[in-house]
Amino acid sequence: MNRREMMAALPAAALVPAAALSGEILPPITETPVMALYRKWESIFAVQNGAEGERLTEAEHGRLDRQRWALEDAIFETPPQNAADVLAKVAARSNLGDHPLPDMKESPAFWQDLRDAILT
């Protein structure tokens, strides 16, 4: 193959990685129970902390708080299947860094999950 043929083939070669990353060739990522809960939590968090949150009444904000807190509890109680699940637990329980995580005495299972995720 000469240089001219290589240059002509280059645009087609550039499309292969894009197709592979589009999900059409690669299998879809399996949604874990923790991540399904986290996505719900994240959507409520986004509403409350975005422009839409500024328009919420106090009652609406309180209702969303209660829903988010219930999701946080469910996330924290659901066994993780991978390291991303453990990170989702940290993000939700800490409210993306606004609140401290429970200590080892309060939640030994969480800290064991964290250690397990690091070691696997």
VEXBA-980698 format. One record per residue (C-alpha): residue number from 0; residue in three letters; chain; z, x, y. Coordinates in pm, whole numbers, always signed. Each point is the difference from the previous one (the first is absolute). Example, Ala and Ser with C-alpha at 12.3 -4.5 7.8 and 13.67 -1.06 7.14 Angstrom:
VEXBA-980698
+-----+---------+--------+--------+--------+--------+
! num ! residuo ! cadena !     pz !     px !     py !
+-----+---------+--------+--------+--------+--------+
!   0 !     ALA !      A !   +780 !  +1230 !   -450 !
!   1 !     SER !      A !    -66 !   +137 !   +344 !
+-----+---------+--------+--------+--------+--------+
//
This chain:
VEXBA-980698
+-----+---------+--------+--------+--------+--------+
! num ! residuo ! cadena !     pz !     px !     py !
+-----+---------+--------+--------+--------+--------+
!   0 !     MET !      A !     +0 !     +0 !     +0 !
!   1 !     ASN !      A !   -100 !   +146 !   +332 !
!   2 !     ARG !      A !   +182 !    -40 !   +330 !
!   3 !     ARG !      A !   -218 !   -290 !   +116 !
!   4 !     GLU !      A !    +68 !   -195 !   -322 !
!   5 !     MET !      A !   +373 !    +69 !    +30 !
!   6 !     MET !      A !     +4 !   -129 !   +358 !
!   7 !     ALA !      A !   -189 !   -313 !   -105 !
!   8 !     ALA !      A !   +254 !    -69 !   -276 !
!   9 !     LEU !      A !   +302 !    +50 !   +227 !
!  10 !     PRO !      A !    +23 !   -356 !   +142 !
!  11 !     ALA !      A !     +2 !   -149 !   -350 !
!  12 !     ALA !      A !   +266 !   +247 !   -113 !
!  13 !     ALA !      A !   +222 !   -100 !   +292 !
!  14 !     LEU !      A !     -1 !   -363 !   -116 !
!  15 !     VAL !      A !   +147 !    +73 !   -341 !
!  16 !     PRO !      A !   +354 !    +81 !   +119 !
!  17 !     ALA !      A !     +0 !   -299 !   +234 !
!  18 !     ALA !      A !    -89 !   -232 !   -286 !
!  19 !     ALA !      A !   +260 !   +160 !   -224 !
!  20 !     LEU !      A !   +271 !    -51 !   +261 !
!  21 !     SER !      A !    -99 !   -356 !    +82 !
!  22 !     GLY !      A !   +168 !   -135 !   -312 !
!  23 !     GLU !      A !   -327 !   -105 !   -156 !
!  24 !     ILE !      A !     +4 !   +288 !   -246 !
!  25 !     LEU !      A !   +370 !    +89 !    -11 !
!  26 !     PRO !      A !   +235 !   -248 !   -163 !
!  27 !     PRO !      A !   +215 !   -199 !   +241 !
!  28 !     ILE !      A !   +358 !   +113 !    +56 !
!  29 !     THR !      A !   +243 !   -217 !   -191 !
!  30 !     GLU !      A !   +234 !   -194 !   +226 !
!  31 !     THR !      A !   +360 !    +53 !   -109 !
!  32 !     PRO !      A !   +268 !   -265 !    +50 !
!  33 !     VAL !      A !   +170 !   +218 !   +262 !
!  34 !     MET !      A !   -322 !    +50 !   +195 !
!  35 !     ALA !      A !    -84 !   -371 !    -11 !
!  36 !     LEU !      A !   +340 !    -75 !   +152 !
!  37 !     TYR !      A !    -35 !   +285 !   +248 !
!  38 !     ARG !      A !   -334 !   -130 !   +127 !
!  39 !     LYS !      A !   +165 !   -337 !    +72 !
!  40 !     TRP !      A !   +289 !   +180 !   +172 !
!  41 !     GLU !      A !   -242 !   +209 !   +203 !
!  42 !     SER !      A !   -195 !   -303 !   +117 !
!  43 !     ILE !      A !   +317 !   -164 !   +132 !
!  44 !     PHE !      A !   +110 !   +327 !   +160 !
!  45 !     ALA !      A !   -339 !    +29 !   +172 !
!  46 !     VAL !      A !    +25 !   -353 !   +140 !
!  47 !     GLN !      A !   +352 !    +52 !   +128 !
!  48 !     ASN !      A !    -75 !   +335 !   +159 !
!  49 !     GLY !      A !   -346 !    -68 !   +135 !
!  50 !     ALA !      A !   -134 !   -206 !   +287 !
!  51 !     GLU !      A !    +46 !   -316 !   -204 !
!  52 !     GLY !      A !   +371 !    +75 !    -32 !
!  53 !     GLU !      A !    +43 !    -18 !   +375 !
!  54 !     ARG !      A !   -111 !   -364 !     -9 !
!  55 !     LEU !      A !   +239 !   -105 !   -277 !
!  56 !     THR !      A !   +290 !   -225 !    +79 !
!  57 !     GLU !      A !   +347 !   +116 !    -96 !
!  58 !     ALA !      A !     +1 !   -247 !   -288 !
!  59 !     GLU !      A !   -338 !   +125 !   -128 !
!  60 !     HIS !      A !   +116 !   +358 !    +28 !
!  61 !     GLY !      A !   +317 !    -86 !   -192 !
!  62 !     ARG !      A !   -199 !   -171 !   -274 !
!  63 !     LEU !      A !   -223 !   +306 !    -37 !
!  64 !     ASP !      A !   +307 !   +226 !     -2 !
!  65 !     ARG !      A !   +145 !   -194 !   -291 !
!  66 !     GLN !      A !   -330 !    +16 !   -189 !
!  67 !     ARG !      A !    -30 !   +373 !    +62 !
!  68 !     TRP !      A !   +360 !    +64 !   -106 !
!  69 !     ALA !      A !    -55 !   -194 !   -322 !
!  70 !     LEU !      A !   -309 !   +210 !    -67 !
!  71 !     GLU !      A !   +196 !   +319 !    +72 !
!  72 !     ASP !      A !   +258 !   -103 !   -260 !
!  73 !     ALA !      A !   -271 !    -87 !   -252 !
!  74 !     ILE !      A !   -181 !   +330 !    +62 !
!  75 !     PHE !      A !   +320 !   +196 !    -39 !
!  76 !     GLU !      A !    +92 !   -177 !   -324 !
!  77 !     THR !      A !   -344 !    +29 !   -161 !
!  78 !     PRO !      A !    -39 !   +306 !   -224 !
!  79 !     PRO !      A !   -257 !   +245 !   +136 !
!  80 !     GLN !      A !   -301 !    +94 !   -208 !
!  81 !     ASN !      A !   -102 !   +305 !   +202 !
!  82 !     ALA !      A !    +90 !   +216 !   +299 !
!  83 !     ALA !      A !   -181 !   -232 !   +242 !
!  84 !     ASP !      A !   +234 !   -280 !   -108 !
!  85 !     VAL !      A !   +301 !   +218 !    +82 !
!  86 !     LEU !      A !   -146 !    +78 !   +343 !
!  87 !     ALA !      A !    -59 !   -371 !    +59 !
!  88 !     LYS !      A !   +365 !    -61 !    -83 !
!  89 !     VAL !      A !   +106 !   +262 !   +255 !
!  90 !     ALA !      A !   -231 !   -142 !   +267 !
!  91 !     ALA !      A !   +110 !   -360 !    -47 !
!  92 !     ARG !      A !   +373 !    +63 !    -42 !
!  93 !     SER !      A !    +12 !   +229 !   +303 !
!  94 !     ASN !      A !   -219 !   -235 !   +204 !
!  95 !     LEU !      A !   -238 !   +292 !    +45 !
!  96 !     GLY !      A !   +278 !   +233 !   +106 !
!  97 !     ASP !      A !   +206 !   -233 !   +219 !
!  98 !     HIS !      A !   +286 !    -37 !   -249 !
!  99 !     PRO !      A !   +179 !   +243 !   -231 !
! 100 !     LEU !      A !    -53 !    -13 !   -373 !
! 101 !     PRO !      A !   +290 !    -97 !   -224 !
! 102 !     ASP !      A !   +198 !   +293 !   -131 !
! 103 !     MET !      A !    +35 !   +108 !   -361 !
! 104 !     LYS !      A !   +310 !   -214 !    -54 !
! 105 !     GLU !      A !   -169 !   -314 !   +133 !
! 106 !     SER !      A !   -324 !    +42 !   -190 !
! 107 !     PRO !      A !     +4 !   +259 !   -278 !
! 108 !     ALA !      A !   -308 !   -155 !   -165 !
! 109 !     PHE !      A !   -208 !    +55 !   +313 !
! 110 !     TRP !      A !    +96 !   +366 !    +21 !
! 111 !     GLN !      A !    -74 !    +43 !   -370 !
! 112 !     ASP !      A !   -342 !   -156 !    +56 !
! 113 !     LEU !      A !    -57 !   +244 !   +284 !
! 114 !     ARG !      A !    +97 !   +298 !   -214 !
! 115 !     ASP !      A !   -220 !   -125 !   -283 !
! 116 !     ALA !      A !   -297 !    -38 !   +235 !
! 117 !     ILE !      A !    +43 !   +357 !   +122 !
! 118 !     LEU !      A !    +21 !   +141 !   -350 !
! 119 !     THR !      A !   -300 !   -185 !   -143 !
+-----+---------+--------+--------+--------+--------+
//
